[in-house]
Amino acid sequence: MENQYMDLVPYWADHMKEYYFSIYMPVMVWMVISVVFIVIMFKKYTFGDWTVDNPNPCDGETFNMPRGTIRGILTMSLLFITVVIELANVRIIGFEAEFPEFMAAFQMMVAFYFGAKVMHHINAVDKSKTKSLAEAATTVTQTSTSSSTTTTTFSEGNPVMVDNSYFEEEGAAG
């Protein structure tokens, strides 16, 4: 290999069989597997034999399939195609540079997928904290305020000290 950064089009024109077996064949096999999986899921959940006594547990979800099935298929497909492109990039340096939009889409998918999961867990924790504080603060029995500190005693008798001096500063957030 004199030049690792050779032009991709002439290379693939000279090696069509390698191109088909390294790019098209894995993607086509993945597509067939995905379609078979979706058909099986449709048959089992969407068109299953559900009765009033035995209702579909996934009723109300997308296509009446388990939650996250479609999102998972799309994510796994994008991941698989990215792996195929990266493996082709090992053989032909610079191959992934031919698909900058696809690589950006993959990066956004990873960021949004995992970002959404993190935010879901943060929100769930915040909701439980808010609920427990709301239950604890059903009745406020006493409130005393000084210039920079507020003391509040809840019905359990536990005083809560809040330092307000930061919010009184010039340009403070909040």
Order of alpha helices (4+ residues) and beta strands (2+ residues): alpha-alpha-alpha-alpha-alpha-beta-beta-beta-alpha
